Amino acid sequence: MPSWYVYILKSSTQSFIYIGSTPDLGRRLSEHNDGLVQSTKAYRPLEIIAYIAVSTEKKARELEKYLKTGSGKAVLKKRILGG
């Protein structure tokens, strides 16, 4: 059973995408939208546009790190976000 998630947030007001990982999607989204995360504070409100469930924190961190690379962003846009 998956216990960690890699999530993709999109700003509702600006052209901004954020990639992160967490064991609790609801809590983490609230932290972002409440302004508790410095890197997304200026881009609120944010919404989860996709997430990937994985079994361990290690796998989640590895996937998050990959999706933040150039090739990872390309895969994310083409295969996961569809465009």
C-alpha positions in Angstrom: 0.0 0.0 0.0 1.4 3.4 -1.0 2.4 5.6 1.9 4.1 8.5 0.1 3.1 10.8 -2.7 4.9 12.9 -5.3 2.6 15.8 -6.1 2.4 18.5 -8.7 0.9 21.9 -7.8 -0.2 24.6 -10.1 -0.9 28.2 -9.3 -4.4 29.4 -10.0 -3.2 32.9 -10.8 0.3 32.5 -12.4 2.3 30.3 -14.6 3.9 28.3 -11.9 4.4 24.5 -11.2 5.7 23.0 -8.0 6.8 19.4 -7.4 7.1 18.0 -3.9 6.6 14.8 -1.9 4.7 14.0 1.3 2.9 11.2 3.2 -0.2 13.4 3.6 -1.5 15.2 0.5 -4.3 17.2 2.3 -2.1 18.5 5.0 0.7 19.5 2.6 -1.7 21.3 0.2 -3.1 23.2 3.2 0.5 24.2 4.3 1.1 25.5 0.8 -2.1 27.5 0.6 -1.8 28.9 4.1 1.6 30.4 3.1 3.7 28.2 5.3 6.0 27.1 2.4 8.3 29.9 1.4 8.9 28.6 -2.2 5.1 28.7 -3.0 3.9 31.5 -0.8 3.8 34.1 -3.7 1.9 31.8 -6.0 -1.2 31.0 -3.9 -3.8 29.7 -4.4 -2.4 26.4 -5.5 -4.2 23.2 -6.6 -3.0 19.6 -7.0 -3.0 18.8 -10.7 -1.4 15.3 -10.4 0.1 13.0 -7.9 1.9 9.6 -8.0 1.6 7.2 -5.1 4.8 5.2 -4.1 5.6 2.8 -1.4 8.5 4.5 0.4 9.8 7.9 1.3 13.1 7.0 -0.5 11.3 6.3 -3.8 9.2 9.5 -3.4 12.3 11.6 -2.9 14.1 10.0 -5.8 11.1 10.5 -8.1 10.7 14.1 -6.9 14.4 14.8 -7.6 14.1 13.3 -11.1 11.0 15.2 -12.0 12.8 18.5 -11.2 15.5 17.7 -13.8 15.3 18.8 -17.4 14.4 15.3 -18.7 12.0 14.8 -15.8 10.2 18.0 -16.5 9.8 16.9 -20.2 8.4 13.5 -19.1 6.1 15.3 -16.6 4.7 17.7 -19.3 4.4 15.1 -22.0 3.3 11.9 -20.2 1.7 13.0 -17.0 0.2 16.4 -17.6 -0.5 15.7 -21.2 0.9 18.7 -23.0 
